Amino acid sequence: QVQVVESGGGSVQAGGSLRLSCICFGDTLSNFVVGWFRQAPGKERESVGFIGVSGIFKSYADSMKGRVTISRDDAANTVWLQMNSLKPEDTAVYYCAVGARNGEYDRWGQGTQVTVSS
């Protein structure tokens, strides 16, 4: 059974950086599109971005564009979300998910908390 596990969350000050990891177990990550999402308290879950199976195509939410980079190493079954210039409004639980294509994610991780203080 495919499982994905996020790690790397934590507390940082505004302007800081974090790199989140998403590791896939039970299947080869190269088979999947990988998306990153976040959910802040009292808000709906929103997309941060995703990376295609080849790693060539990437797309980012407007709110994060220029501050985040998604990359993947299929040999390590891992995808990373590098976040820079973090803002307090980036505080949320961050999730990764895998699926056959963007918008069709069927395996989700448990999430990792990111807290940005001003």
Summary of the structure (lengths in Angstrom):
residues: 118
radius of gyration: 13.2
end to end distance: 40.6
largest distance: 40.6
contacts: 355
relative contact order: 0.32
helix: 8%
strand: 53%
